[in-house]
Amino acid sequence: MRSARFRRTRRASAVALVSALTLTALAACGTSSSDNDGGASDGGGQSDPSAPLDPKTKVTITIDCMPPTAKAAELKEWKEDVKEFNKTYPNVTIEGRSTPGQCLEPPRFTAMLKAKSQPDVFYTYFTDLPQVLDHDGAEDITAYVNDKTVPALKDIDPNVLGTLKQDGKLYGLPTSNYTMGLLINRKLFKQAGLDPDAPPRTWAEVRTAAKKIAGLGNGIAGFGEYSAANTGGWHFTAQMYSIGGEIVDASGKKAAFNNELGKQVVKNLHAMRWEDDSMGKTQLLKWGDLQKQIATDKLGMFLAAPDDIAYMAQQLGAKYENFGMGPIPGEKATLAGGNSYMIKKGISSDKIKAAVAWLNFKNLTVGKGQFDWERTKADGLPVGVPQPNFWLNESKTKDDAARAEHATMPVENFRTFMDNPVPGKAEPPKAQELYKVLDNVMSGVLTNKDADIDKLLSTAESQVNQILANQ
């Protein structure tokens, strides 16, 4: 699934933004070349792939998801980065492809892979690797990525890089990542006599806090959940992970949620909804609904990724200081995801080297590109959201310090989340199809006081098993 301001960390099929693909050329250096122009001086890819790009190399690469004109600040930064990149590589022409609205709307992405019309450098979610490889769409870049071509490689969380590998081969480079936590409304916590600097850490504590917040009246709900448009199944998965459960077994062929842990999740939601009346009357909610509720002080807490905060401040007019965050209750594991760029199969070695050089500069260098927090602040964009944060070691120390120095929001409000990291776990196979089935579990228990929990889980199990059998 995707999240918040960028809609680029979780795929939400609830968001149907279908846009035409347009080609926008950035004036970088020289004239533009077609997608099929190798532009290479390597004689068909015979140069050493582990060597960095020679600055004298003349080549053109097309890159997906350049910010559209509507995102003026982000587009400004993209153009600045192209200009800066060309100081080192003056003969590399960057052609950015801009898709207004949703860059990676699922049908568009699938159609692009089938037609093999993806640009040289194309945007993906962590969960897209199997689909991309099924279509033979991405280049194996293992030999091209090393500490010379990506100097901070050793400081990238290996779990993040692991999502882009299969059979030991690397097929992409990350741009951002997320893990889910408990997002809270600090104002409502204070009004209910709760400590906003100590969000609930267990599901029992969530239930207790939700009752107190709902007790404020005025239509305020203590805890909110999704139950429609695949987002209910997504959050059911997150809750299962948080208490040590699974959605699919280790073989990847059978459902693994129709058990005591699955019943624990559903029974707790049933109790909060019908016994405590702490989840509000309106259900069948999807992405965007809970954000509006908490931004208008009608909801105390819900599961989210940190960039929801930036979305609510930028798009809904909320104030950063009104929000806080803690780790996902239960803390056994948390749903993790993110996005990356992959490189089109079959392009020249020089194009691959140019792509790696660009991705290193734009997305994988502390203090530059997307991690230039001083510039981000000056451009009126949010600084201080604790993700993306795939850095370790010295890179993490430097990035955290710069993020705090230039923060546009009170970063201390997220301290509990940041200081108590929970191991991330990837989405299950066939995630969207499974989430659609699991929506029925969530909607069933949240809209029907007399819901048969055993039957809901059993029916979902049978349907999920059928989906997995058809992989």
C-alpha positions in Angstrom: 0.0 0.0 0.0 1.0 3.6 -0.3 0.9 6.5 2.0 0.2 10.1 2.4 1.7 13.1 0.7 3.6 11.2 -2.0 1.2 8.2 -2.3 4.4 6.4 -3.1 5.1 4.1 -0.2 2.0 2.0 -0.3 -0.2 0.9 -3.2 -3.8 1.9 -2.4 -6.1 0.6 -5.1 -8.7 2.8 -3.4 -7.0 5.7 -5.1 -7.9 5.5 -8.7 -6.0 8.3 -10.4 -5.5 7.4 -14.1 -3.4 9.8 -16.0 -2.0 9.9 -19.5 1.7 9.4 -19.8 3.5 12.4 -21.1 7.1 12.9 -22.0 8.8 16.0 -20.7 12.3 16.7 -21.6 14.5 18.6 -19.2 17.2 20.8 -20.7 20.2 19.1 -19.4 22.9 19.0 -22.0 22.8 18.3 -25.7 19.8 17.1 -27.6 17.4 14.5 -26.5 17.6 10.9 -27.7 14.9 8.3 -28.1 14.3 5.6 -25.6 16.1 3.0 -27.7 19.2 5.1 -28.3 22.0 3.3 -26.5 24.1 6.4 -26.6 27.0 4.2 -25.5 30.7 4.2 -26.1 31.1 0.8 -24.6 30.8 -1.2 -27.7 27.6 -2.9 -26.6 28.3 -3.2 -22.9 31.8 -4.7 -22.9 33.3 -2.2 -20.4 33.8 -3.1 -16.7 30.3 -2.9 -15.1 31.8 -2.4 -11.7 33.6 0.8 -12.7 31.8 4.1 -12.2 30.5 6.1 -15.1 33.2 7.9 -17.1 32.3 11.6 -16.9 33.1 11.8 -20.7 30.4 9.3 -21.6 27.6 10.7 -23.8 24.3 9.1 -23.1 20.6 9.8 -22.7 18.4 8.2 -20.1 14.7 8.4 -19.5 13.5 8.5 -15.9 10.0 7.9 -14.6 8.0 10.0 -12.1 9.5 13.4 -12.6 7.3 15.7 -10.4 4.4 17.2 -12.4 4.0 20.9 -12.9 1.4 21.0 -10.1 4.2 20.1 -7.6 6.1 23.3 -8.2 8.6 22.9 -5.4 9.4 19.3 -6.1 9.8 20.0 -9.8 12.1 22.9 -9.0 14.3 20.6 -6.9 14.4 18.0 -9.7 15.6 20.6 -12.2 18.2 21.8 -9.7 19.4 18.3 -9.2 19.7 17.6 -12.9 21.8 20.8 -13.3 24.0 19.8 -10.4 24.4 16.3 -11.7 25.5 17.6 -15.0 28.4 19.4 -13.4 30.0 16.0 -12.9 28.4 14.3 -15.9 28.0 17.0 -18.5 27.3 14.6 -21.3 24.4 12.7 -19.7 21.0 14.0 -20.8 18.2 13.3 -18.3 14.7 13.0 -19.8 12.1 13.1 -17.1 8.7 11.5 -17.6 5.9 13.2 -15.7 2.6 11.6 -15.0 0.1 14.0 -13.3 -1.7 12.6 -10.4 -0.7 9.0 -9.6 2.7 8.1 -11.0 2.3 4.4 -10.3 -1.4 3.7 -10.7 -1.5 -0.1 -10.8 -3.2 -0.7 -14.2 -0.8 1.7 -15.9 2.2 0.1 -14.4 1.1 -3.4 -15.4 0.3 -2.3 -18.9 3.7 -0.6 -19.2 5.5 -3.8 -18.2 3.5 -5.9 -20.7 4.3 -3.5 -23.5 7.9 -3.2 -22.4 7.4 0.6 -22.6 8.9 1.5 -19.3 11.5 4.2 -19.3 15.2 3.3 -18.8 14.8 4.1 -15.1 11.3 3.2 -13.8 9.6 3.6 -10.4 8.4 0.6 -8.5 7.1 -0.5 -5.1 9.0 -3.0 -3.0 6.3 -5.5 -3.6 6.6 -5.1 -7.4 9.8 -7.2 -7.9 8.0 -10.5 -8.7 5.7 -8.9 -11.3 8.6 -7.1 -12.9 10.7 -10.2 -13.1 7.8 -12.2 -14.5 7.8 -9.7 -17.4 11.6 -9.8 -17.6 11.5 -6.1 -17.1 14.5 -5.2 -14.9 18.2 -5.4 -15.4 20.3 -7.3 -12.9 22.5 -4.5 -11.5 24.5 -6.4 -9.0 27.8 -5.9 -10.8 27.1 -2.1 -11.2 26.4 -1.3 -7.5 29.4 -1.2 -5.2 31.0 1.2 -2.8 32.6 3.1 -5.7 29.3 3.7 -7.6 27.2 4.1 -4.4 29.6 5.2 -1.7 27.0 5.0 1.1 26.0 1.4 0.1 27.3 -0.1 3.4 25.0 2.3 5.3 21.8 1.3 3.6 19.7 -1.0 5.7 20.3 -4.5 4.3 16.6 -5.4 5.0 15.7 -2.6 2.6 18.1 -3.8 -0.1 16.8 -7.3 0.5 13.4 -6.4 -0.8 15.0 -5.6 -4.2 16.9 -8.9 -4.5 16.0 -12.3 -5.8 18.4 -15.3 -5.8 21.1 -13.0 -4.6 20.8 -10.6 -7.5 20.0 -6.9 -7.1 17.3 -5.4 -9.3 16.8 -1.9 -7.9 17.8 0.9 -5.6 15.6 2.3 -2.9 14.3 5.8 -2.7 12.2 5.6 0.5 10.8 3.2 3.0 8.2 3.2 5.7 7.1 1.2 8.8 3.7 1.6 10.4 3.2 3.0 13.9 0.4 4.4 16.1 -0.5 8.0 15.0 -2.1 10.0 17.8 -3.9 13.3 18.2 -2.0 15.0 21.0 -4.8 17.5 21.8 -7.3 14.8 22.4 -4.9 12.8 24.5 -4.4 15.8 26.8 -8.1 16.5 27.0 -8.7 12.8 28.0 -6.0 13.0 30.7 -3.5 10.8 28.7 0.2 11.5 28.2 0.8 12.3 24.5 4.5 11.6 25.0 3.7 8.0 26.0 1.4 6.5 23.3 -0.1 3.1 24.0 2.4 0.3 23.5 0.0 -2.7 23.7 -3.4 -3.3 22.2 -4.9 -3.5 25.7 -3.5 0.0 26.3 -5.0 1.1 23.0 -8.4 -0.1 24.1 -8.2 1.7 27.4 -7.0 4.9 25.9 -9.7 4.7 23.2 -12.4 4.5 25.8 -11.1 7.6 27.6 -10.9 9.6 24.3 -14.4 8.5 23.2 -15.6 9.6 26.6 -15.0 13.2 25.6 -18.2 13.0 23.5 -19.0 15.3 20.7 -18.8 12.5 18.2 -15.1 11.8 18.9 -13.8 8.3 18.3 -10.9 6.9 20.3 -9.5 4.5 17.7 -10.2 4.2 13.9 -9.8 1.4 11.4 -10.3 0.9 7.7 -12.6 -1.7 6.3 -13.0 -0.9 2.6 -11.2 -0.6 -0.7 -8.4 -3.1 0.3 -7.3 -0.9 3.1 -9.1 -3.0 5.7 -7.2 -6.0 4.7 -4.0 -4.0 4.7 -4.6 -3.0 8.3 -5.7 -6.4 9.4 -2.3 -7.6 8.1 -0.5 -4.9 10.1 -2.3 -5.9 13.3 -1.5 -9.5 12.7 2.2 -8.7 12.3 2.2 -6.6 15.4 1.3 -9.5 17.7 3.5 -12.0 15.9 1.0 -13.4 13.4 1.2 -14.1 9.7 -1.1 -13.8 6.8 0.5 -16.5 4.6 2.6 -19.4 5.8 6.3 -19.9 5.1 5.5 -21.9 1.9 3.6 -18.9 0.5 0.8 -21.3 -0.5 -1.6 -21.2 2.5 -3.4 -18.7 4.6 -2.1 -18.4 8.2 -4.5 -16.1 9.9 -7.4 -18.3 10.8 -6.0 -19.1 14.3 -6.0 -17.7 17.8 -4.0 -14.6 16.8 -6.4 -13.8 14.0 -9.3 -14.2 16.4 -7.5 -12.0 18.9 -7.3 -9.2 16.4 -10.9 -9.5 15.3 -12.3 -9.9 18.9 -10.5 -6.9 20.1 -11.9 -4.8 17.3 -15.4 -6.2 18.0 -15.1 -5.3 21.6 -13.9 -1.7 20.9 -16.6 -1.2 18.3 -19.6 -2.7 20.1 -18.8 -3.0 23.8 -16.8 0.2 24.3 -18.4 2.3 21.5 -14.9 3.8 21.1 -14.6 3.5 17.3 -17.4 5.8 16.1 -20.6 5.0 14.3 -19.4 5.5 10.8 -17.6 2.5 9.3 -16.5 1.2 5.9 -13.7 3.7 6.0 -10.9 3.8 3.5 -7.6 5.7 3.1 -8.2 9.4 3.6 -11.2 9.1 5.9 -9.2 8.6 9.1 -6.8 11.3 8.1 -9.7 13.8 7.9 -11.1 12.7 11.2 -7.9 13.0 13.2 -7.0 16.3 11.5 -10.3 17.8 12.6 -10.0 16.5 16.2 -12.6 13.8 15.8 -10.3 10.8 16.2 -7.7 10.0 18.8 -5.5 7.4 17.1 -5.0 5.0 14.2 -2.3 3.0 12.5 -0.3 4.9 9.9 3.0 5.6 8.4 4.7 8.9 9.5 4.3 10.7 6.2 0.5 10.8 6.8 1.4 13.7 9.1 3.0 15.7 6.2 -0.1 15.0 4.1 -2.5 16.2 6.7 -0.5 19.4 7.3 -0.1 20.2 3.6 -3.4 19.0 2.2 -5.9 19.2 5.1 -4.6 22.3 6.9 -3.7 20.5 10.2 -0.9 21.6 12.4 2.2 19.5 12.8 2.3 20.0 16.6 -1.1 18.4 16.9 0.3 14.9 16.1 2.5 12.4 17.8 3.6 8.9 17.1 4.6 5.7 18.8 5.6 2.2 17.6 2.9 -0.2 16.5 1.2 -1.7 19.6 2.4 -5.2 20.3 5.8 -4.4 18.7 6.5 -8.0 17.5 6.8 -6.7 13.9 5.4 -3.9 11.8 4.2 -3.8 8.2 7.0 -2.3 6.1 7.2 -1.1 2.5 8.6 1.5 0.3 9.6 2.3 -3.2 12.5 2.2 -5.5 13.8 2.6 -9.1 14.6 -0.3 -11.3 16.5 -0.2 -14.6 15.0 -1.5 -17.8 16.3 -4.9 -19.1 18.4 -4.7 -22.2 19.6 -1.1 -22.2 23.3 -0.4 -22.7 26.0 -0.7 -20.0 26.6 3.0 -20.2 23.0 3.7 -19.7 22.9 1.5 -16.7 26.0 3.2 -15.3 24.4 6.6 -15.8 21.2 5.4 -14.1 23.1 4.2 -11.1 25.1 7.5 -11.0 21.8 9.5 -11.1 20.1 7.4 -8.4 23.1 7.6 -6.2 23.2 11.4 -6.5 19.4 12.0 -6.3 18.3 9.4 -3.7 21.3 7.8 -2.0 23.6 10.6 -0.8 23.2 12.2 2.6 23.0 16.0 2.2 22.1 15.9 -1.5 19.1 15.3 -3.6 16.1 14.1 -1.6 18.2 14.3 1.6 19.1 18.0 1.3 16.9 19.0 4.2 18.1 22.6 4.2 16.8 23.1 0.7 13.6 21.2 1.4 12.9 23.6 4.3 13.7 26.6 2.1 11.3 25.4 -0.5 8.4 25.1 2.0 8.3 21.3 2.0 8.1 19.3 5.2 11.2 18.3 7.2 11.2 16.2 10.3 9.0 13.3 9.4 11.1 10.3 10.6 10.9 8.5 7.3 12.3 7.6 4.8 15.0 6.3 7.1 16.8 3.4 5.6 20.2 4.7 6.8 22.5 3.0 9.3 25.8 4.0 10.9 27.5 7.3 10.1 25.0 8.1 7.4 22.1 7.8 9.8 23.8 10.0 12.3 24.4 12.7 9.8 21.0 12.5 8.2 19.2 12.5 11.6 21.1 15.6 12.7 20.3 17.5 9.5 16.7 16.5 9.6 16.4 17.8 13.2 18.4 21.0 12.4 16.1 22.0 9.6 12.8 20.5 10.9 9.6 22.3 10.1 7.7 20.3 12.8 8.3 19.3 16.4 10.4 16.1 15.9 10.2 15.4 19.6 6.6 14.4 19.1 7.8 11.3 17.2 10.5 10.4 19.7 8.8 7.3 21.0 8.4 6.0 17.5 12.0 6.8 16.6 13.5 5.4 19.8 11.7 2.1 19.7 12.1 0.7 16.2 10.0 -2.4 15.4 11.3 -5.0 12.9 9.7 -4.4 9.5 7.9 -7.2 7.6 7.0 -7.1 4.0 3.5 -7.4 2.6 2.3 -10.9 1.8 2.3 -12.3 -1.8 -0.6 -11.3 -3.9 -1.1 -8.5 -1.4 -3.9 -6.6 -3.1 -6.0 -9.6 -3.8 -5.6 -10.9 -0.3 -6.4 -7.4 1.2 -9.6 -7.3 -0.8 -10.7 -10.6 0.8 -9.7 -9.5 4.3 -11.7 -6.3 3.9 -14.7 -8.6 4.4 -13.4 -9.7 7.8 -12.9 -6.1 8.9 -16.2 -4.7 7.5 -18.1 -7.7 8.9 -16.9 -7.2 12.5 -17.2 -3.4 12.4 -20.7 -3.2 10.9 -22.4 -6.2 12.4 -22.7 -6.5 16.2 -23.6 -10.2 15.8 -20.9 -11.1 13.3 -19.7 -14.7 13.4 -16.0 -14.2 13.8 -15.1 -17.9 13.2 -17.1 -17.8 10.0 -15.6 -14.6 8.8 -12.1 -15.9 9.2 -12.9 -19.4 7.8 -14.5 -17.9 4.7 -11.6 -15.5 4.2 -9.1 -18.4 4.6 -10.8 -20.5 1.9 -10.8 -17.5 -0.5 -7.1 -16.7 0.2 -6.1 -20.3 -0.3 -7.7 -20.2 -3.7 -5.8 -17.1 -4.7 -2.5 -18.5 -3.5 -3.2 -21.7 -5.4 -3.6 -19.8 -8.6 -0.3 -18.0 -8.4 
